[in-house]
Structures are given as C-alpha cells and as structure tokens.
Amino acid sequence: MTIAEQEPRLLEPERMLSSCQPFPWSRQVWEGVKTVFNLVPCDNGFERDFARFLDNASDVESFSKLPQPFGFSIEYTDGGMNLRSYTRISWQSMSTEHAGFWRARERKQKM
C-alpha cells in the first residue's frame, strides 16, 4: 500500500448548513443570535457555555454546532496508516478577521 499526501477536496457537492432539515432535540439549547439555526443544540452545560462564548465573541461573525443529521466528516490516516473518518468535529465559526473563511473546532472538556 502506498500513502500519498493529497490536497483536500469535497467528495460531495457543497451544501449550506441552513439546508439541514429540522430534527428533534430534548437536551439543552442556547438561543444564539449569531447562529444559523434558531437554537443551538447542546449536549451538556459545557457546550452551552461554549455557544454563549461564541455568541458574545467580538471576532466571531457567525457559528453553528454541526448537528449529527448534517453528516459532516473528514477522512484521515491514523498512526497505523489506516484510513479513518473523523466525525467528532462539533463546531464551526466564521471569523471577522478572515472573511469567508470557516474554522472547524472540536470542543474539549476537562473532567
């Protein structure tokens, strides 16, 4: 098997987060102003605090939690050279400093 570095590319046509169909949610939410959804689905209080932080950050233009129904993933090669699909990227935000550039973020919580 040969592994070669490649440029990232879209495997599916581009789609807008706003095209995500409504989905049921029974956990905590944040009623954000800068989010593309009417409510931000939060798995716990830490995520709710993070949503509040993004909503109040002066350098964040907009943000969203990437809901599971949207089906976002990134393929990567692990240390054993196995192809994996990373699906735990939870958040994305648009910075006012880099217009048109989205950043994906994974939230980490210290236990």
MOPAC internal coordinates of N, CA, C and O (Angstrom, degrees):
PM7 1SCF
backbone

  N    0.0000 0     0.00 0     0.00 0    0    0    0
  C    1.4381 1     0.00 0     0.00 0    1    0    0
  C    1.5292 1   108.42 1     0.00 0    2    1    0
  O    1.2310 1   121.10 1   -39.86 1    3    2    1
  N    1.3096 1   115.50 1   140.14 1    3    2    1
  C    1.4588 1   121.36 1   178.51 1    5    3    2
  C    1.5242 1   109.11 1  -117.26 1    6    5    3
  O    1.2310 1   120.68 1   -46.27 1    7    6    5
  N    1.3013 1   116.30 1   133.73 1    7    6    5
  C    1.4587 1   122.34 1   176.56 1    9    7    6
  C    1.5202 1   107.70 1  -107.89 1   10    9    7
  O    1.2310 1   120.43 1   -50.01 1   11   10    9
  N    1.3221 1   116.79 1   129.99 1   11   10    9
  C    1.4602 1   121.45 1   178.88 1   13   11   10
  C    1.5244 1   109.26 1  -129.15 1   14   13   11
  O    1.2310 1   120.65 1   -41.39 1   15   14   13
  N    1.3093 1   116.37 1   138.61 1   15   14   13
  C    1.4580 1   120.84 1   176.69 1   17   15   14
  C    1.5225 1   108.89 1   -69.37 1   18   17   15
  O    1.2310 1   120.87 1   -43.06 1   19   18   17
  N    1.3258 1   115.95 1   136.94 1   19   18   17
  C    1.4664 1   121.01 1  -178.74 1   21   19   18
  C    1.5163 1   109.92 1  -131.29 1   22   21   19
  O    1.2310 1   121.05 1   -22.06 1   23   22   21
  N    1.3066 1   115.60 1   157.94 1   23   22   21
  C    1.4548 1   121.74 1   173.39 1   25   23   22
  C    1.5287 1   108.23 1   -76.45 1   26   25   23
  O    1.2310 1   119.42 1   -39.09 1   27   26   25
  N    1.3350 1   118.72 1   140.91 1   27   26   25
  C    1.4627 1   120.27 1   176.53 1   29   27   26
  C    1.5269 1   110.75 1   -60.04 1   30   29   27
  O    1.2310 1   120.83 1   -35.55 1   31   30   29
  N    1.3187 1   116.02 1   144.45 1   31   30   29
  C    1.4581 1   120.94 1   177.53 1   33   31   30
  C    1.5143 1   109.42 1  -148.13 1   34   33   31
  O    1.2310 1   121.00 1   -26.98 1   35   34   33
  N    1.3027 1   115.70 1   153.02 1   35   34   33
  C    1.4604 1   121.27 1   177.36 1   37   35   34
  C    1.5161 1   109.24 1   -77.15 1   38   37   35
  O    1.2310 1   120.25 1   -49.92 1   39   38   37
  N    1.3202 1   117.13 1   130.08 1   39   38   37
  C    1.4579 1   121.12 1   178.07 1   41   39   38
  C    1.5277 1   111.27 1   -90.06 1   42   41   39
  O    1.2310 1   120.93 1   161.17 1   43   42   41
  N    1.3161 1   115.83 1   -18.83 1   43   42   41
  C    1.4584 1   122.19 1   178.04 1   45   43   42
  C    1.5230 1   108.02 1  -127.70 1   46   45   43
  O    1.2310 1   120.31 1   -19.01 1   47   46   45
  N    1.3237 1   117.02 1   160.99 1   47   46   45
  C    1.4653 1   118.68 1   177.46 1   49   47   46
  C    1.5328 1   111.09 1   -59.27 1   50   49   47
  O    1.2310 1   121.04 1   -32.29 1   51   50   49
  N    1.3178 1   115.61 1   147.71 1   51   50   49
  C    1.4640 1   121.66 1   178.23 1   53   51   50
  C    1.5261 1   109.32 1   -58.70 1   54   53   51
  O    1.2310 1   120.74 1   -37.07 1   55   54   53
  N    1.3293 1   116.19 1   142.93 1   55   54   53
  C    1.4645 1   120.10 1   176.95 1   57   55   54
  C    1.5177 1   109.45 1  -144.08 1   58   57   55
  O    1.2310 1   121.21 1   -27.15 1   59   58   57
  N    1.2864 1   115.29 1   152.85 1   59   58   57
  C    1.4594 1   121.59 1  -177.78 1   61   59   58
  C    1.5282 1   109.75 1   -88.88 1   62   61   59
  O    1.2310 1   120.48 1   -37.08 1   63   62   61
  N    1.3307 1   116.68 1   142.92 1   63   62   61
  C    1.4583 1   120.08 1   175.44 1   65   63   62
  C    1.5172 1   111.06 1   -59.36 1   66   65   63
  O    1.2310 1   120.67 1   146.95 1   67   66   65
  N    1.3106 1   116.32 1   -33.05 1   67   66   65
  C    1.4651 1   120.22 1  -179.98 1   69   67   66
  C    1.5266 1   112.05 1   -64.81 1   70   69   67
  O    1.2310 1   120.02 1   168.22 1   71   70   69
  N    1.3404 1   117.56 1   -11.78 1   71   70   69
  C    1.4673 1   120.37 1   177.77 1   73   71   70
  C    1.5285 1   111.88 1   -83.46 1   74   73   71
  O    1.2310 1   120.01 1   174.01 1   75   74   73
  N    1.3311 1   117.58 1    -5.99 1   75   74   73
  C    1.4611 1   121.52 1   178.74 1   77   75   74
  C    1.5304 1   109.26 1   -63.66 1   78   77   75
  O    1.2310 1   120.70 1   -50.45 1   79   78   77
  N    1.3043 1   116.26 1   129.55 1   79   78   77
  C    1.4606 1   120.90 1  -179.76 1   81   79   78
  C    1.5338 1   109.89 1   -70.13 1   82   81   79
  O    1.2310 1   120.18 1   -29.35 1   83   82   81
  N    1.3325 1   117.26 1   150.65 1   83   82   81
  C    1.4697 1   119.64 1   176.74 1   85   83   82
  C    1.5282 1   110.33 1   -56.93 1   86   85   83
  O    1.2310 1   120.69 1   -33.03 1   87   86   85
  N    1.3249 1   116.28 1   146.97 1   87   86   85
  C    1.4577 1   120.69 1  -179.34 1   89   87   86
  C    1.5256 1   108.91 1  -141.07 1   90   89   87
  O    1.2310 1   120.55 1   -29.02 1   91   90   89
  N    1.3295 1   116.56 1   150.98 1   91   90   89
  C    1.4700 1   119.29 1  -179.12 1   93   91   90
  C    1.5293 1   111.07 1   -71.71 1   94   93   91
  O    1.2310 1   120.67 1   -34.70 1   95   94   93
  N    1.3288 1   116.33 1   145.30 1   95   94   93
  C    1.4583 1   121.48 1   178.87 1   97   95   94
  C    1.5206 1   108.29 1  -148.51 1   98   97   95
  O    1.2310 1   119.81 1   -55.33 1   99   98   97
  N    1.3242 1   117.97 1   124.67 1   99   98   97
  C    1.4587 1   120.58 1  -177.56 1  101   99   98
  C    1.5296 1   112.96 1  -115.14 1  102  101   99
  O    1.2310 1   120.03 1  -174.52 1  103  102  101
  N    1.3228 1   117.55 1     5.48 1  103  102  101
  C    1.4668 1   121.03 1   178.48 1  105  103  102
  C    1.5210 1   109.93 1   -96.07 1  106  105  103
  O    1.2310 1   120.81 1    13.45 1  107  106  105
  N    1.3261 1   116.06 1  -166.55 1  107  106  105
  C    1.4611 1   121.31 1  -178.77 1  109  107  106
  C    1.5251 1   111.50 1   -63.97 1  110  109  107
  O    1.2310 1   120.93 1   -25.72 1  111  110  109
  N    1.3332 1   115.84 1   154.28 1  111  110  109
  C    1.4693 1   121.88 1   175.15 1  113  111  110
  C    1.5282 1   108.47 1  -136.82 1  114  113  111
  O    1.2310 1   121.30 1   -18.46 1  115  114  113
  N    1.3308 1   115.12 1   161.54 1  115  114  113
  C    1.4631 1   122.13 1   172.61 1  117  115  114
  C    1.5183 1   106.66 1  -122.58 1  118  117  115
  O    1.2310 1   120.55 1   -52.04 1  119  118  117
  N    1.3266 1   116.55 1   127.96 1  119  118  117
  C    1.4617 1   120.93 1   178.48 1  121  119  118
  C    1.5186 1   108.38 1   -86.68 1  122  121  119
  O    1.2310 1   120.78 1  -101.36 1  123  122  121
  N    1.3274 1   116.11 1    78.64 1  123  122  121
  C    1.4491 1   122.18 1  -175.67 1  125  123  122
  C    1.5116 1   113.97 1   -78.27 1  126  125  123
  O    1.2310 1   121.57 1   -22.09 1  127  126  125
  N    1.3209 1   114.60 1   157.91 1  127  126  125
  C    1.4627 1   122.45 1   176.58 1  129  127  126
  C    1.5283 1   110.50 1   -96.27 1  130  129  127
  O    1.2310 1   120.20 1   144.10 1  131  130  129
  N    1.3385 1   117.22 1   -35.90 1  131  130  129
  C    1.4607 1   121.56 1  -174.95 1  133  131  130
  C    1.5243 1   113.85 1   -94.72 1  134  133  131
  O    1.2310 1   119.30 1  -171.04 1  135  134  133
  N    1.3132 1   118.94 1     8.96 1  135  134  133
  C    1.4492 1   121.82 1  -177.31 1  137  135  134
  C    1.5289 1   111.28 1   -92.76 1  138  137  135
  O    1.2310 1   120.48 1   -25.55 1  139  138  137
  N    1.3311 1   116.69 1   154.45 1  139  138  137
  C    1.4728 1   120.18 1  -179.53 1  141  139  138
  C    1.5177 1   111.56 1   -79.93 1  142  141  139
  O    1.2310 1   119.94 1   164.63 1  143  142  141
  N    1.3347 1   117.72 1   -15.37 1  143  142  141
  C    1.4614 1   121.93 1   177.38 1  145  143  142
  C    1.5252 1   109.54 1  -100.73 1  146  145  143
  O    1.2310 1   120.23 1   -15.70 1  147  146  145
  N    1.3175 1   117.16 1   164.30 1  147  146  145
  C    1.4603 1   119.27 1   177.86 1  149  147  146
  C    1.5273 1   111.58 1   -72.63 1  150  149  147
  O    1.2310 1   120.27 1   152.55 1  151  150  149
  N    1.3391 1   117.09 1   -27.45 1  151  150  149
  C    1.4582 1   122.87 1   176.39 1  153  151  150
  C    1.5237 1   108.85 1  -137.15 1  154  153  151
  O    1.2310 1   120.22 1   -31.40 1  155  154  153
  N    1.3185 1   117.19 1   148.60 1  155  154  153
  C    1.4652 1   121.82 1   175.70 1  157  155  154
  C    1.5296 1   107.74 1   -97.31 1  158  157  155
  O    1.2310 1   119.37 1   -62.79 1  159  158  157
  N    1.3316 1   118.82 1   117.21 1  159  158  157
  C    1.4619 1   120.28 1   177.77 1  161  159  158
  C    1.5262 1   109.92 1   -73.14 1  162  161  159
  O    1.2310 1   119.97 1   -53.09 1  163  162  161
  N    1.3300 1   117.65 1   126.91 1  163  162  161
  C    1.4639 1   122.04 1  -177.36 1  165  163  162
  C    1.5252 1   109.51 1  -121.51 1  166  165  163
  O    1.2310 1   120.84 1   -48.02 1  167  166  165
  N    1.3266 1   116.00 1   131.98 1  167  166  165
  C    1.4600 1   120.30 1  -179.98 1  169  167  166
  C    1.5290 1   112.38 1   -74.99 1  170  169  167
  O    1.2310 1   120.56 1   157.49 1  171  170  169
  N    1.3373 1   116.53 1   -22.51 1  171  170  169
  C    1.4678 1   120.07 1  -176.79 1  173  171  170
  C    1.5301 1   109.40 1  -163.33 1  174  173  171
  O    1.2310 1   121.08 1    -0.12 1  175  174  173
  N    1.3255 1   115.54 1   179.88 1  175  174  173
  C    1.4602 1   120.50 1  -179.64 1  177  175  174
  C    1.5152 1   113.56 1   -64.07 1  178  177  175
  O    1.2310 1   120.30 1   146.93 1  179  178  177
  N    1.3372 1   117.04 1   -33.07 1  179  178  177
  C    1.4582 1   121.10 1   177.77 1  181  179  178
  C    1.5280 1   110.17 1   -60.93 1  182  181  179
  O    1.2310 1   120.14 1   134.03 1  183  182  181
  N    1.3329 1   117.34 1   -45.97 1  183  182  181
  C    1.4680 1   120.20 1   178.70 1  185  183  182
  C    1.5228 1   111.20 1   -65.92 1  186  185  183
  O    1.2310 1   120.25 1   143.51 1  187  186  185
  N    1.3162 1   117.14 1   -36.49 1  187  186  185
  C    1.4752 1   119.98 1   177.98 1  189  187  186
  C    1.5279 1   109.64 1   -63.87 1  190  189  187
  O    1.2310 1   120.20 1   137.98 1  191  190  189
  N    1.3277 1   117.22 1   -42.02 1  191  190  189
  C    1.4669 1   121.23 1   176.95 1  193  191  190
  C    1.5297 1   110.58 1   -63.36 1  194  193  191
  O    1.2310 1   120.42 1   140.81 1  195  194  193
  N    1.3413 1   116.80 1   -39.19 1  195  194  193
  C    1.4628 1   120.93 1   179.38 1  197  195  194
  C    1.5321 1   110.47 1   -65.73 1  198  197  195
  O    1.2310 1   120.35 1   139.04 1  199  198  197
  N    1.3334 1   116.94 1   -40.96 1  199  198  197
  C    1.4643 1   120.83 1   177.10 1  201  199  198
  C    1.5302 1   110.31 1   -62.04 1  202  201  199
  O    1.2310 1   120.41 1   137.22 1  203  202  201
  N    1.3219 1   116.82 1   -42.78 1  203  202  201
  C    1.4700 1   121.29 1   177.28 1  205  203  202
  C    1.5291 1   110.02 1   -61.15 1  206  205  203
  O    1.2310 1   120.37 1   136.73 1  207  206  205
  N    1.3522 1   116.90 1   -43.27 1  207  206  205
  C    1.4578 1   121.57 1   178.57 1  209  207  206
  C    1.5324 1   110.71 1   -58.98 1  210  209  207
  O    1.2310 1   120.16 1   131.02 1  211  210  209
  N    1.3500 1   117.29 1   -48.98 1  211  210  209
  C    1.4659 1   120.51 1   179.83 1  213  211  210
  C    1.5188 1   111.21 1   -62.27 1  214  213  211
  O    1.2310 1   120.36 1   140.33 1  215  214  213
  N    1.3289 1   116.93 1   -39.67 1  215  214  213
  C    1.4593 1   121.23 1  -179.39 1  217  215  214
  C    1.5220 1   111.56 1   -64.08 1  218  217  215
  O    1.2310 1   120.22 1   148.03 1  219  218  217
  N    1.3212 1   117.19 1   -31.97 1  219  218  217
  C    1.4698 1   121.45 1  -177.99 1  221  219  218
  C    1.5256 1   113.95 1   -95.40 1  222  221  219
  O    1.2310 1   119.82 1   171.35 1  223  222  221
  N    1.3404 1   117.95 1    -8.65 1  223  222  221
  C    1.4688 1   120.98 1  -178.21 1  225  223  222
  C    1.5251 1   110.71 1   -71.41 1  226  225  223
  O    1.2310 1   120.26 1   -50.98 1  227  226  225
  N    1.3145 1   117.11 1   129.02 1  227  226  225
  C    1.4686 1   121.40 1  -177.27 1  229  227  226
  C    1.5282 1   112.70 1   -69.80 1  230  229  227
  O    1.2310 1   119.85 1   156.19 1  231  230  229
  N    1.3351 1   117.90 1   -23.81 1  231  230  229
  C    1.4654 1   119.97 1  -178.37 1  233  231  230
  C    1.5409 1   112.93 1   -95.62 1  234  233  231
  O    1.2310 1   119.99 1  -172.23 1  235  234  233
  N    1.3253 1   117.62 1     7.77 1  235  234  233
  C    1.4625 1   121.71 1   176.75 1  237  235  234
  C    1.5237 1   108.32 1  -107.05 1  238  237  235
  O    1.2310 1   121.28 1   -60.17 1  239  238  237
  N    1.3320 1   115.16 1   119.83 1  239  238  237
  C    1.4639 1   120.98 1   179.89 1  241  239  238
  C    1.5227 1   111.32 1   -82.54 1  242  241  239
  O    1.2310 1   120.56 1   137.41 1  243  242  241
  N    1.3302 1   116.53 1   -42.59 1  243  242  241
  C    1.4581 1   121.85 1   177.51 1  245  243  242
  C    1.5245 1   108.77 1  -156.53 1  246  245  243
  O    1.2310 1   120.58 1   -18.67 1  247  246  245
  N    1.3325 1   116.50 1   161.33 1  247  246  245
  C    1.4530 1   120.45 1  -179.58 1  249  247  246
  C    1.5165 1   109.85 1  -154.86 1  250  249  247
  O    1.2310 1   121.46 1   -12.88 1  251  250  249
  N    1.3106 1   114.81 1   167.12 1  251  250  249
  C    1.4524 1   121.06 1   175.64 1  253  251  250
  C    1.5131 1   109.58 1  -159.94 1  254  253  251
  O    1.2310 1   121.01 1   -31.55 1  255  254  253
  N    1.2922 1   115.67 1   148.45 1  255  254  253
  C    1.4625 1   119.86 1   165.16 1  257  255  254
  C    1.5218 1   104.65 1   -84.18 1  258  257  255
  O    1.2310 1   120.30 1   -41.96 1  259  258  257
  N    1.3133 1   117.03 1   138.04 1  259  258  257
  C    1.4646 1   120.45 1   178.89 1  261  259  258
  C    1.5233 1   108.39 1   -83.27 1  262  261  259
  O    1.2310 1   120.07 1   -75.51 1  263  262  261
  N    1.3266 1   117.48 1   104.49 1  263  262  261
  C    1.4610 1   119.61 1  -176.90 1  265  263  262
  C    1.5306 1   111.36 1   -70.15 1  266  265  263
  O    1.2310 1   120.70 1   -32.99 1  267  266  265
  N    1.3272 1   116.26 1   147.01 1  267  266  265
  C    1.4565 1   121.76 1   179.44 1  269  267  266
  C    1.5315 1   112.69 1   -52.54 1  270  269  267
  O    1.2310 1   119.14 1   138.77 1  271  270  269
  N    1.3440 1   119.25 1   -41.23 1  271  270  269
  C    1.4708 1   118.90 1  -179.78 1  273  271  270
  C    1.5373 1   114.27 1   -61.13 1  274  273  271
  O    1.2310 1   120.07 1   161.27 1  275  274  273
  N    1.3444 1   117.47 1   -18.73 1  275  274  273
  C    1.4683 1   119.81 1   179.82 1  277  275  274
  C    1.5209 1   111.31 1   -72.03 1  278  277  275
  O    1.2310 1   119.98 1   152.10 1  279  278  277
  N    1.3320 1   117.65 1   -27.90 1  279  278  277
  C    1.4593 1   121.65 1   174.02 1  281  279  278
  C    1.5189 1   115.41 1    72.03 1  282  281  279
  O    1.2310 1   119.71 1  -134.22 1  283  282  281
  N    1.3364 1   118.15 1    45.78 1  283  282  281
  C    1.4598 1   122.16 1  -179.83 1  285  283  282
  C    1.5245 1   109.84 1   -90.05 1  286  285  283
  O    1.2310 1   119.99 1   -44.92 1  287  286  285
  N    1.3366 1   117.62 1   135.08 1  287  286  285
  C    1.4669 1   120.97 1   175.40 1  289  287  286
  C    1.5236 1   109.96 1  -152.89 1  290  289  287
  O    1.2310 1   121.15 1   -19.51 1  291  290  289
  N    1.3371 1   115.40 1   160.49 1  291  290  289
  C    1.4591 1   122.80 1   177.58 1  293  291  290
  C    1.5248 1   107.77 1  -127.91 1  294  293  291
  O    1.2310 1   120.24 1   -51.83 1  295  294  293
  N    1.3182 1   117.14 1   128.17 1  295  294  293
  C    1.4590 1   120.81 1   176.63 1  297  295  294
  C    1.5253 1   109.16 1   -82.20 1  298  297  295
  O    1.2310 1   120.64 1   -37.80 1  299  298  297
  N    1.3332 1   116.39 1   142.20 1  299  298  297
  C    1.4644 1   121.53 1   178.24 1  301  299  298
  C    1.5215 1   108.86 1  -151.34 1  302  301  299
  O    1.2310 1   120.72 1   -12.25 1  303  302  301
  N    1.3218 1   116.23 1   167.75 1  303  302  301
  C    1.4563 1   122.38 1   176.94 1  305  303  302
  C    1.5197 1   107.80 1  -109.11 1  306  305  303
  O    1.2310 1   120.24 1   -54.13 1  307  306  305
  N    1.3384 1   117.14 1   125.87 1  307  306  305
  C    1.4645 1   120.75 1  -178.88 1  309  307  306
  C    1.5301 1   111.17 1   -81.46 1  310  309  307
  O    1.2310 1   120.38 1     1.41 1  311  310  309
  N    1.3262 1   116.87 1  -178.59 1  311  310  309
  C    1.4631 1   121.99 1  -177.86 1  313  311  310
  C    1.5139 1   113.96 1   -59.88 1  314  313  311
  O    1.2310 1   119.96 1   154.52 1  315  314  313
  N    1.3433 1   117.69 1   -25.48 1  315  314  313
  C    1.4596 1   122.06 1   177.56 1  317  315  314
  C    1.5133 1   112.79 1   -91.60 1  318  317  315
  O    1.2310 1   120.95 1  -168.24 1  319  318  317
  N    1.3454 1   115.79 1    11.76 1  319  318  317
  C    1.4669 1   123.46 1   179.66 1  321  319  318
  C    1.5309 1   112.60 1    65.25 1  322  321  319
  O    1.2310 1   120.53 1  -151.88 1  323  322  321
  N    1.3417 1   116.59 1    28.12 1  323  322  321
  C    1.4564 1   121.81 1   175.96 1  325  323  322
  C    1.5210 1   109.38 1   -93.85 1  326  325  323
  O    1.2310 1   119.90 1   -41.49 1  327  326  325
  N    1.3097 1   117.79 1   138.51 1  327  326  325
  C    1.4555 1   121.82 1   177.69 1  329  327  326
  C    1.5227 1   108.84 1   -76.33 1  330  329  327
  O    1.2310 1   120.75 1   -54.68 1  331  330  329
  N    1.3096 1   116.18 1   125.32 1  331  330  329
  C    1.4630 1   122.28 1  -178.76 1  333  331  330
  C    1.5187 1   109.19 1  -123.99 1  334  333  331
  O    1.2310 1   121.41 1   -16.97 1  335  334  333
  N    1.3111 1   114.92 1   163.03 1  335  334  333
  C    1.4583 1   121.36 1   176.11 1  337  335  334
  C    1.5195 1   107.68 1  -120.81 1  338  337  335
  O    1.2310 1   120.39 1   -63.58 1  339  338  337
  N    1.3226 1   116.85 1   116.42 1  339  338  337
  C    1.4631 1   122.90 1  -177.16 1  341  339  338
  C    1.5144 1   109.14 1   -92.78 1  342  341  339
  O    1.2310 1   120.66 1   -62.40 1  343  342  341
  N    1.3304 1   116.33 1   117.60 1  343  342  341
  C    1.4671 1   121.03 1  -176.02 1  345  343  342
  C    1.5213 1   113.03 1  -117.47 1  346  345  343
  O    1.2310 1   119.45 1  -175.14 1  347  346  345
  N    1.3348 1   118.66 1     4.86 1  347  346  345
  C    1.4607 1   120.48 1  -173.53 1  349  347  346
  C    1.5292 1   114.06 1   -93.54 1  350  349  347
  O    1.2310 1   120.09 1  -166.07 1  351  350  349
  N    1.3083 1   117.42 1    13.93 1  351  350  349
  C    1.4653 1   118.41 1   173.97 1  353  351  350
  C    1.5163 1   106.77 1   -72.62 1  354  353  351
  O    1.2310 1   120.94 1   -61.57 1  355  354  353
  N    1.3087 1   115.80 1   118.43 1  355  354  353
  C    1.4528 1   120.21 1  -169.94 1  357  355  354
  C    1.5220 1   114.83 1   -99.71 1  358  357  355
  O    1.2310 1   119.93 1   151.79 1  359  358  357
  N    1.3294 1   117.74 1   -28.21 1  359  358  357
  C    1.4608 1   120.16 1  -169.93 1  361  359  358
  C    1.5144 1   110.90 1  -133.81 1  362  361  359
  O    1.2310 1   120.83 1   -27.98 1  363  362  361
  N    1.3002 1   116.02 1   152.02 1  363  362  361
  C    1.4551 1   121.90 1   170.21 1  365  363  362
  C    1.5169 1   107.32 1  -137.85 1  366  365  363
  O    1.2310 1   120.75 1   -29.05 1  367  366  365
  N    1.3294 1   116.17 1   150.95 1  367  366  365
  C    1.4626 1   119.90 1   178.57 1  369  367  366
  C    1.5189 1   109.96 1  -146.68 1  370  369  367
  O    1.2310 1   121.02 1   -27.51 1  371  370  369
  N    1.3185 1   115.65 1   152.49 1  371  370  369
  C    1.4575 1   123.15 1   177.20 1  373  371  370
  C    1.5195 1   107.17 1  -105.77 1  374  373  371
  O    1.2310 1   120.73 1   -57.37 1  375  374  373
  N    1.3246 1   116.22 1   122.63 1  375  374  373
  C    1.4486 1   122.05 1  -178.40 1  377  375  374
  C    1.5320 1   110.16 1   -87.11 1  378  377  375
  O    1.2310 1   120.66 1   -36.66 1  379  378  377
  N    1.3220 1   116.34 1   143.34 1  379  378  377
  C    1.4731 1   120.01 1   175.89 1  381  379  378
  C    1.5231 1   110.09 1   -73.01 1  382  381  379
  O    1.2310 1   120.15 1   157.31 1  383  382  381
  N    1.3438 1   117.31 1   -22.69 1  383  382  381
  C    1.4666 1   121.21 1  -179.65 1  385  383  382
  C    1.5240 1   112.33 1   -76.60 1  386  385  383
  O    1.2310 1   120.08 1   151.24 1  387  386  385
  N    1.3171 1   117.46 1   -28.76 1  387  386  385
  C    1.4652 1   121.89 1  -177.34 1  389  387  386
  C    1.5295 1   108.90 1  -124.15 1  390  389  387
  O    1.2310 1   120.30 1  -106.01 1  391  390  389
  N    1.3073 1   117.04 1    73.99 1  391  390  389
  C    1.4663 1   122.12 1  -175.57 1  393  391  390
  C    1.5208 1   111.37 1   -54.00 1  394  393  391
  O    1.2310 1   120.90 1   -46.93 1  395  394  393
  N    1.3113 1   115.89 1   133.07 1  395  394  393
  C    1.4519 1   121.53 1   178.00 1  397  395  394
  C    1.5148 1   114.16 1    81.64 1  398  397  395
  O    1.2310 1   119.73 1  -177.30 1  399  398  397
  N    1.3392 1   118.12 1     2.70 1  399  398  397
  C    1.4619 1   122.14 1  -177.44 1  401  399  398
  C    1.5219 1   109.27 1  -111.45 1  402  401  399
  O    1.2310 1   120.39 1   -61.42 1  403  402  401
  N    1.3175 1   116.87 1   118.58 1  403  402  401
  C    1.4650 1   121.72 1   179.38 1  405  403  402
  C    1.5128 1   109.83 1   -94.24 1  406  405  403
  O    1.2310 1   120.20 1   -38.32 1  407  406  405
  N    1.3051 1   117.22 1   141.68 1  407  406  405
  C    1.4635 1   122.54 1   175.82 1  409  407  406
  C    1.5227 1   108.54 1  -114.12 1  410  409  407
  O    1.2310 1   120.84 1   -48.94 1  411  410  409
  N    1.3099 1   116.00 1   131.06 1  411  410  409
  C    1.4621 1   120.89 1   173.90 1  413  411  410
  C    1.5165 1   108.06 1   -92.63 1  414  413  411
  O    1.2310 1   120.48 1   -42.06 1  415  414  413
  N    1.3207 1   116.68 1   137.94 1  415  414  413
  C    1.4593 1   120.97 1  -178.34 1  417  415  414
  C    1.5235 1   109.38 1  -132.45 1  418  417  415
  O    1.2310 1   121.65 1   -38.01 1  419  418  417
  N    1.2952 1   114.44 1   141.99 1  419  418  417
  C    1.4617 1   119.65 1   172.12 1  421  419  418
  C    1.5102 1   106.57 1  -106.66 1  422  421  419
  O    1.2310 1   120.51 1   -50.97 1  423  422  421
  N    1.2815 1   116.63 1   129.03 1  423  422  421
  C    1.4704 1   119.35 1   179.27 1  425  423  422
  C    1.5142 1   108.57 1   -80.93 1  426  425  423
  O    1.2310 1   120.90 1   -37.42 1  427  426  425
  N    1.3099 1   115.88 1   142.58 1  427  426  425
  C    1.4677 1   122.08 1   176.77 1  429  427  426
  C    1.5137 1   106.85 1  -127.11 1  430  429  427
  O    1.2310 1   121.21 1   -43.20 1  431  430  429
  N    1.3069 1   115.29 1   136.80 1  431  430  429
  C    1.4616 1   120.11 1   179.56 1  433  431  430
  C    1.5098 1   108.98 1  -122.84 1  434  433  431
  O    1.2310 1   120.47 1   -50.01 1  435  434  433
  N    1.3395 1   116.70 1   129.99 1  435  434  433
  C    1.4560 1   120.92 1   175.40 1  437  435  434
  C    1.5068 1   108.09 1   -81.30 1  438  437  435
  O    1.2310 1   120.83 1   -47.46 1  439  438  437
  N    1.2949 1   116.02 1   132.54 1  439  438  437
  C    1.4584 1   120.52 1  -179.91 1  441  439  438
  C    1.5136 1   110.12 1   -97.97 1  442  441  439
  O    1.2310 1   120.10 1   180.00 1  443  442  441

